[in-house]
């Protein structure tokens, strides 16, 4: 029986890395992408292969570049036949006033956080439709649900991911391909490492659960989505400790 294959963008650390580990434990073949930390990602891929006996390949490149995304999926097709589970996790943030945001910064955030989701789905869908199976999971944010002051571009990009998810789910439902998003609250990742100890404590005090979430908790939710009934589609599942 052919192993299923998962492709994860932004897989060198944080949520993407935790999802890769979770699916490797379940025997998936893995195509792992990052933009710059290729040595780190290659070491991680080797570790997964040795520990779990799976095939894992690390591919460096910028998923905001549609041409690169096409080559990424061509490689996945050559090595594994196609992608059964797609996790769009790559993302960047920007904190600051909208009036201080340049058009170049705006375009970079939208391209990385939203256009990359289009590009990866565009390349993944033909194989999934042919198989009449597959699963797409987009990693979003609570700010895509409610918006955040001083994070307008990030909020807009994640709001776009949420609407994209709902619309694509309707489009792919006849082919039994579920499309869902995970809207993360404050997760203990590098992206949220910008806060000092006092700011972190203040933020934790705002969260009813009293702590940051962990990448492993998000990974467990991703696994549950990948194995859920296909009737569960078009949903934005919020994991935030009751914060928002």
N, C-alpha and C positions, 0 to 999 in steps of 0.2 A: 504494500500500500504506500502510495506517494506521501511523503511528509508534506504538511502544509507549510507555506512560506509567509512570513510577515516582513513587511518593509516599514521601518521606523525612521522618520527624520528627526534630527536633533538628538541623536542617540548616545552621545559621548558622556553625558552626565545627567543628573537630576531625574526628571520624570521619564524621559526617553530611555535612559539606561536601566531604570527600574523595570520598565515594561519589557525591555529586551530580556532581562534576567528572568522575569516571570514566564515569558513564552518559551524561553530556552528550556526551562524546567519541564515544560509540557511537551518538549520534543520538536518544536518548530524549527525549520530552517530560517535563517535571519539575514536580511539585507539591512545593514546599519549605516546610516548617513550622518555626517557632521560637516561643518563648513571648514574648520581649521584644525581641530584637535585630532588629526588623523593617527598619530602615533599612539595616543591614549586609546583611541577607538580600536585600532588594530590589536593592541594588547588585550583589550576587553573581549574582542571577538575570539582571539586565540584562547583566552581563559574559558569562554563559554564552550568552545569546541572540545577542549580537554576535559572539562568538568562534566558536561552533559552529553557528549557524543553527538552533537548536532553540527550542521554546517553553518558557518557564520562568515559573512564577508563585510568588510568595512570599505565604504566609498566616500571620499571627500569631495565636496562640491557645494555650491550655493543654490539652494532650492528656489530662491527668488528668480533664478535664471531658467526660463522654460527649456532652453536647449539642453542645459545640463540635466534637467529632470527627465527629458526624453532619453538621454544616454543612460541614466540611472536605471530606468525601467527596461531598457534594452538589455542591460547587463543582468538584471533580475530574470528576464525571460530566457536568456542564454544559459544561465546557471541553474535555474530552478523551474523553468517553464512558464512562470508567471507569479503574480502576487495574490495570495488568498486573503490576507488581512493587511490593510493599510492603516498606519497610525500617523496622522499629520501632527507632529509635535513641535517642529522647529518654530521658534518665535523669539522676538526681541521686544524689549520694553523701552520706554522713554518717559522720564519724569520731568515736567517743566511746563511753564505757561504756553498756551497755544501761540501767543504772539511772539514767543521766542523760538518757535519751531520753524525751521527752514523748510522750503518745499522739497529739498533733497532728502531731509530727514523724514518728512512725511511719506514721500514715495518709497523710501527704503523700508519703513515700518510696514506699509501696506503690502509691498511686494513680498516681504519675508513672511508676514503673518497670514495674509489672505490670498495673494496671487499664487503662492506656493501650494496652497490647498487646491486651488483650481487645477494647477499644472499636474500635481500628483494624481488627483482623481481622474483627470482627463486621460492620463496614460494607464491607470489601473483598471478602469471600467471595462474596456473591450474584452479583456481576458475574463473578468468576473461575469460579464453578461454571457459570454460564450459558455462558461461553466455553469451558469445559472446558480451561482453561489459566490460567496465572498462577504466581506465585512469592512466597512470604513468607519474609523473612529477619529474624530477631530478633537484635539486638545484645545479647549477654549478657556475662558476666565469669567469669574463673576462680574468683572467690569464689562464684559460683553452683554450681560443681562441688565445692569443698572447704571453703568458709566462711572467714571472716576474723575474728579477734579485733578487737573495737572497731568492727566494721562489720556487726553482726548484722542490722540492718534491710536494708541494701543486699544482703548475702549472701542473705537470705531472699527478697527480691524477685527476684533473679537466679536463684536456685534455682527459684522459681516460673515464671520465664520458660522455663527449661530443660524442666521437666515439661510446661508448657503446649505447648511446641514439639513434644515427642514425641507427646503426646496428639492435638493438632490434625493432625499429619502423618498419623496413622492414619485420622482422620476424613475428610481430604481426598484421600487416596491414590486412592480410586475415581474421583475427578474429575481425576486427573493433575495435581494442584497440590502441588508440593513445599513443605514447611515445614522450615526448618533454622535453627539459631542459630550465631552466632559468639561463642565465649567468649574475650574479650580478656584478655590479661595487662596488663602496664604499657605503655600506649600514650602517646606524647608529645602529650598533649592538655591543655586547660585544667583538666580535672578532676584531673589528676595534677600540676598546677602548684603544689600546696600544699607540696611538699617543697623545703627549701633545698638548696644545692649539696652539702653534706656528706651529707645524707640521700639525695639522688639518687645520689651515687657509691656509697653503701652498698647501695642497692637494685640498682643496675646490677651490682655485684659478686655479688649473689645469682643473677642471671639468667645461665644458661650462655652465651647469645649475647653477653653483656657490654654490652647497650644496651637502651634503650627501643625498643618497636616504633613504627612510624610510621602515621599515619592512612591513608596511601596504600597500605600493605601490607594493612590491613584492607579498604580499598576494592577492591583487586585480588581478594581472597578473595570479597568480596560479588559481584563480577562473575563469578567462576568458578562460584559457586553459582547465579547467575541463568541461566547458560548450560549448566549441567551436565545430564546425563540426569535425567529426572524420577524415575528409580528411586532416586536419591540423595535421601532424605527422612528426617525424624525424627532428624537427626544434630546433635550439639553439637560443632562444630569448634573446637578450642582453638588459638589463635595467641598464643604467649607466650614464644617464644625458648627453649623447654625448661624454663621456670621451675617450673611445677607438674606 
